[in-house]
């Protein structure tokens, strides 16, 4: 639903997060431990953003978590 030229902001749990690998593996980089968490690498997020021009792609951290963040512009 994002129009061409629209700006997309996303923040996902990183595969570098301390919770990565905790619980039952239910898919590639997906674990269930009370609820389902899907973890991302920068490469995986970049692959998910085909059709976008990526302005920013970076790893970030908070006190207890690790994330992969992107800002991208829809091309088509």
C-alpha positions as CSV (number, residue, x, y, z in Angstrom):
1,X,0.0,0.0,0.0
2,X,3.0,2.3,0.2
3,X,3.1,4.6,-2.9
4,X,6.2,4.9,-5.1
5,X,8.5,7.4,-3.4
6,X,7.0,6.6,0.0
7,X,9.4,6.3,2.9
8,X,9.5,3.0,4.9
9,X,10.9,2.8,8.4
10,X,11.5,-0.6,10.1
11,X,13.1,-1.9,13.2
12,X,13.5,-5.6,13.8
13,X,15.0,-7.8,16.5
14,X,18.6,-8.7,15.4
15,X,20.2,-12.1,15.3
16,X,22.7,-10.5,17.6
17,X,20.0,-10.1,20.3
18,X,20.6,-12.0,23.6
19,X,17.2,-13.8,23.1
20,X,18.3,-15.2,19.8
21,X,18.2,-19.0,19.9
22,X,16.1,-19.1,23.1
23,X,13.1,-21.4,23.0
24,X,11.8,-23.8,20.4
25,X,13.0,-23.2,16.8
26,X,9.9,-22.9,14.6
27,X,11.6,-21.6,11.4
28,X,14.8,-20.0,10.1
29,X,15.8,-17.4,12.8
30,X,12.3,-17.8,14.4
31,X,11.9,-19.0,18.0
32,X,9.0,-19.5,20.3
33,X,9.4,-18.9,24.0
34,X,6.1,-17.7,25.3
35,X,5.6,-15.9,22.0
36,X,7.2,-16.0,18.6
37,X,10.2,-13.9,17.8
38,X,11.6,-13.5,14.3
39,X,15.2,-12.3,14.2
40,X,16.8,-10.5,11.3
41,X,20.4,-10.0,10.0
42,X,21.3,-6.9,7.9
43,X,21.6,-9.2,4.9
44,X,18.1,-10.7,5.4
45,X,16.5,-7.3,5.9
46,X,18.2,-6.0,2.8
47,X,16.9,-9.0,0.8
48,X,13.4,-8.2,2.1
49,X,13.6,-4.7,0.8
50,X,13.9,-5.5,-2.9
51,X,12.2,-2.8,-4.8
52,X,13.3,-0.2,-2.3
53,X,16.3,2.2,-2.3
54,X,17.8,1.8,1.1
55,X,18.9,5.1,2.7
56,X,20.1,3.6,6.0
57,X,20.7,0.1,7.2
58,X,22.3,-0.3,10.6
59,X,22.6,-2.4,13.7
60,X,21.5,-0.7,16.9
61,X,21.3,-1.6,20.6
62,X,19.2,-0.6,23.6
63,X,20.1,-1.5,27.2
64,X,18.8,-5.1,26.8
65,X,18.1,-5.7,23.1
66,X,19.8,-5.6,19.6
67,X,18.0,-4.4,16.5
68,X,18.4,-4.0,12.7
69,X,16.9,-0.8,11.4
70,X,16.3,0.5,7.9
71,X,15.0,3.5,6.2
72,X,14.1,2.9,2.5
73,X,12.2,4.6,-0.3
74,X,9.8,2.5,-2.4
75,X,10.9,2.5,-6.0
76,X,8.0,0.8,-7.8
